[in-house]
Amino acid sequence: MSSAQLDALEKKEELECDPVRQKLGTPLRPGARILSFDLCGSDTVVLGLSSHQAKAANLTTRECTAAAAKHGGPVTAVAVLNESYTVNGSRIALSASWDKIVKVWPVDDPQNTLAVLTGHSDFVKCVAVHPTLPIVYTGSADKSIMFWRLPESLETLAQSTAPQEIAPFKTVKGQHTGQIYAMCLDPVSAQVLYSTGSDASVRAWDSQTGVAIATKGDESSDWYIARGQHKTNIFDCKATENTLWTASADNTAIGWDIETRTTDIVLEHSTTVTAVLPIPQVGVVVTGVRDGALYVWRVNSGVPKIIREINAHTDDVSCLRVAGRVFYSSGLDGTLRKWDIQSVVNFVGGFEYMPAELQALKDQDTSSKQGSDTLAKSSKSANQSALTEEEERELAELMSDLDDM
């Protein structure tokens, strides 16, 4: 391990022990790395974990359910169907994994697998669901996107004695030349599904048929954004009414004009951007990066500007979601954290976001460390001055003798 890697590891361990970091964002800790999450109502979250499990957790108590949906590999993506699709009163979740399958299960009973979506030949990397229809979309390391249709009434699945195996009704393969890392639907009509991944391109599909969307004004060519502006892997994408946001390993997040497919806004970072979250109601975009930090950008008034930094996580930010007045972030440090949008945007205490109660704790901890350092230096100085030149020479000879033993 290089000296730089050792320094980074030492810094990470120090941050994880920081008493302020232990409380910032009221973290939920499921005991494993969080690879993905989706919100289920106002008080529940579904987590995709590195421990080969998907779990539900209570956002108020910050406790996970004991039961889990179990997979044969890390759970890379999760999603929750809209509230009109339930089984015995429970919302329905989906979990996708390195084991190449997607499981469908009740949030209240994770071990009860209702259906299994099979068809991918490699890791399933991402999953998305239609907001009003029982249609599911999956993207895989096998470079394909699959479209799945669940039964209109999921109660029929619950009546079966074994999980129903469902095949995709549409498979798209060949357009993307790399792994599919992320997908999102347009938030206005949900008629368009956007996909992206390791080939650094973005493509668009009819969300109900899987047919490629044509370029506006040119029905003979498909809508797509070619590799070029992004130089390498695109890890995340989110759409607003007129803008598509992408986050990339080339250290940028880009806002694309959906109609013209041109870059509208480019947000430059010093490291890989792993997640992006537009919050148009307050004119900001939140980005998450490889070292665990979150950045809040003002994008609705001229040149984009970072207005806030949150040292949220000690490892990669894996996912960002918004719900009403709050947004959530998860990281490979094994935490899910909650942030009040107005408190973060309107914070007046400086560039780094730190609630007043935690700033007091930070100041106290800093003062304590300074006192300990002063005491340690005084002790070291006293010990050094207590040895004469002859005693120091004898001590050196003794250590040399010990080395030779």
N, C-alpha and C positions, 0 to 999 in steps of 0.2 A: 504494500500500500504506500502511495506517495505521501510526501509531507503535506501537500495540499489537501489530499483526502483525509489524512489524519487530523489536520486542523479543522476541516469541515465537520468531521465526526465529533470532535471535541466540542465545537461550537453547538452542534445539534444537541448533544447530551446536556450541555449547560442550559440551553433554552428549555429543554424538556423538564428540567428541575426548577426553572424559574417560577416562583410562587405567583407572579402576575400572569404568566402564560397558562398556569393551571386553571385560572378563572376567566380569562378573557373570552368573551363570546359564549359563556356558560356551556362549556363543552359536554357533549354526550360521548361516552367512551364504550364502544361495544366489545373491546378486547381483541380487535383485529384491524388490519388496514381497511379503510373504506374506499372501495373502488368506484362506487356509484351510489346514488340515492334518489328516491322520488318521494314527494309529499303525498299524503293520503288524508285529506281533510285538514283541520286546523291543529290537531293534536297528535297525529301519527306520522311516522316516517318509515319507509321501507329501505333497508340498507343492503347493498351488495358487498360482500366481504371477501378478503383474501383467504379466509379460513374455510373456503368451499361451502359457505352458507349464505343464505339470504334471511334477514330477520326484520321483524317489525319492532319499533321502539316508540315509547311515549315521549313526546317532546316536552311535556311539563315535568315529569318525574325524571326524565333522561335515563330511563331504564329499558332494556331490551326484553322481549318476551323470551321465555326459556326455550320454546319450540322454534325450530328453524326449518326452512326448505333446504335440503341438502343436495349438493352437486358433487361431481367427480373432479372438480377443479375450481380455481378462484371464480367468484361470481363477478363478472366484469360490468354487467348492466342490469338495471331493474326499472320497471315502469308499473304504473297503477292505472287500471281502466277507469273510465268515468263512473260517477256514482250511480248511474242507471243500470249498471251491470253488477249484480250481486248474487251471492249464494247464501241462503239462510241468513240474510241480513248483513253479510260481510262483504266489504269491497274486495276486488280481485287484483292480485299482483302477478307480475311476470318476472322471472329471473333468468338471465342468460349467462352462460359459463364457458370456460375453456373445454368443458366436456362435450361441446358442439350442439347442445340442446337448450331449449327454453322450456321452463316449467311454468304452468299456470296454477295458481293456488289462492285460497281465501286468506286474506290478511289476518283474520282471527284464528286461522288454523293452518299454519304454514306447512305442516307435515302431510296435509291432505292434498296430494297432487291430483288436480282435476284433469289436466291434459298435458301432453308433451308435444312440443313442436320440433320435428326432426327433419333434417334435410341438408344442413350445412356439413361440409367435409373438413372444417377446421374451426378454431376458436370462434365463438360468437362474441363480437366486440361491442355491439351497441343494439339497443332496442328502443322503439318508439311506438306509441299507440295513437290511433285516431281519436280526437276529442269527443266525437258523437257516435261513431260506428264501431262495431267489434272487429276492427282491422288492426293487425299488428305488423310492424316492419322490423326486420333484423338485418344487421350488417356484420360481415364476417371477415376473418383473415383469409378465407378462400376467395376473396375479391368479389363476392356476390352479395346482392340485396334480395331478400325474400319477403314476399307479401303473404300474409296469412289471414284467413277469415275464421273467427270463432263463431260458435252457434249464437243465434239471436237471443236465445234464453239459455243462460249458463246453468240453470237448475237441472237441465238434462245431463250435464256433465257430472253433477253431484249424485245423480241416481245410479251411475255406473259403478260396478264393483272394482273396476281397474281404470287407471288413467287412460283417457282417449288419446290415441296418437293422431296428430293432425299434420297433413302435408301442405306445403305452400301452394297457393293458387297462381302465383306468378314468381318467376325467378329472373332476375336481371343480372347478367354477367357478360363481361367483355368491354364495357365502357370504361370502368375503373380498372387501372392496371396495378393497383396495390390494395392493401388491406383497407376495409371500411371501418373508420374509427368513430364517426359521428353522423347523426341524422337529425333533422328537425322539420316540422311542418310549418307552413305559413300560418300565422295566428289569426288572420282575418277570415278566411274561408276554409282552411285546412284542405284545399284542393291540390296543393303542391307539396311534395316531399323533397327536401334537399339532402344530398349525401356527399360525404367527403372522406378523406383518409390519407394514406401514406403516399399517394401519387400527387398530392398537393393540388388536385383539381376539385371542382364542385360541380355536381350535376343535379338536374331537377326531373321529377317524375310525377305523373298523375297519381294522386294518392289512392285512388280506387281501382285503377286499371294497371298501374305500373308502366304505362307507356311514357316514353320520354317527352318532356314538355318542349314545344317548338319555340323558337325565338320569335318574339313579338315583331310582326311585320315581315317575317321570313319563315313561312311554314315549312320550308324545305330543310332547315337546319335546326338542330337541337340547341336548347338553352344550356350553356355550360360555361364555366370559368376555367380556363386552361392553367396549367402549371406555369409560373412565371413571376407573378407578383409575390406569391408564396413560393419559397425555394424548396421547401421540404414538408414533412408531415404536418397535416392539419388535424389537431386533436379534438376540436370542439366547434360547433356551429349553433347559432341561435338566430331566429328571424324576428323582425318587427314588421310593421306594415309596409315600409318601403326599403328597408335595409336588411342585408344578411351579414351577420358578424361571424368571423372565423378566427380561431386561435391556433398559432403555429409554433413549431420548433425553430423557426427562423427568427424568433424573438419579436414577432409582431402579432398584433390583433388588427384585423382589417374590417372596416364597414364598407360593404359593397352596395352600390345602387342596384337594386334588383332588376329594374327595367333595362338599364344600359349595360349592366355587368361590369361597370368601371369602379375603380377604387374611389370611395367618397372620403373616407377617413383612415389614416394609418396611425396606429398607436405603437410607438417604438419602446422596446424593453431591453434590459441588459441580459436577459436569460430567456429560456423557453417559456412560452405562454401555453399553459395547459388547459385553461378554461376561460370562458367569456360569458358575460351576462349583461345584456342591455336592460336598463330600467328607464324606458322613455318618459314615464310620467314625471320624473324629476330631472330628465335631461342628462343622465349619467350612464356610463358603462363601467362595470366591474370586471377586472381581469385577475386571474390567479396564475401564479408562476411556479417554476420548478423548486425554488427555495422555500415555498410555503407562504409567501407574502400575497396580500391582496392590494390592488391599486384601484382607486375610484377616479374615473376620468370625467371631466365636464366636456360634453361633446355638442352641446346645443348653442354655443355662443362663439363662433369664429374658430380660431385654432384650438384643437383639443388640448386639454391641460390636466395633469394629475393634481387633484385637489386633496387627496387623502391616501395615506398608506396604513395598512393594518398588518402588523406582524402576527398573522393569525395562526399559521401552522409551522411545524418544524420539518416538514417534508412536502413533496409535491402536492399542490392543490388538485384534487381529482374531479370535483364537480361543484357547480354553482346553480342554485335554484332560487326563485323569488316567489313569495306568497303574500299578497297584500302589502302591508307596511314593513315587512321584514324580508331579508334574504338569508340564505344559509350557504355555508361552505363546508366541504369535507376535504380531508387530506389523507395522505399515506402515513401520517403520524397517528392514525387511528382515532381521529376526533371529528365530530360534526359540530359546527359552531353557528350561532344565531346572531344576526346583526340588525338593529333597528335602522331603517334607511334614513329617516330624518335625522336621527342622532349622529350618524356617520357623516352625512352630507353637510349638516349645519354645525359640526363640531368646531369650536373656537379655541381649543387648547393647543393648536399647533398642527403641523403636517401629519404627524403620527397619531392615529386615533387611539385614545386611552381614556376611558370613562374616569370621572373624578375620583370615585371610590378606589379604583385600581391604581390611579396615579399616586394616591396617598400611600398605598401599599408598596408601590415601586420606589418611592422616595425613602420609605422606611427601610426597605431591603438594601438600597444603595448606601444609605447611612451606616447600616449594620456591617456591610462588606468593607466599607472604608475604615471602620473601626477595627475590624479583624485584620485588615492589611497593615494598619499602623501598628497594632499589637505584634503581629508577626515580624515586621521589620525591626521593631524595638528589641524583640526577643533574639532575633538573628544577630543584631548588632551587639547585644549584651554577651551572647555566646562567643562571638568572634573576639571581643575585647577581653574576655575572661581567659583566653589562651595566650601564653607567652610564646615567643618565637621558638624556644626550645621544645615546648609542649606541642606546638603545631608540627615541628619536624618529627617528633616521636610518633604523633598520630598518623602522619603520612607513611612512616616506615611500617607501622602496624597494619595499615590498609594494604600496603604492598605485600606484606607477608601473607595476609588473608587471600589476596588474589592468586598467590603462588600455591596455595594449598589445594 
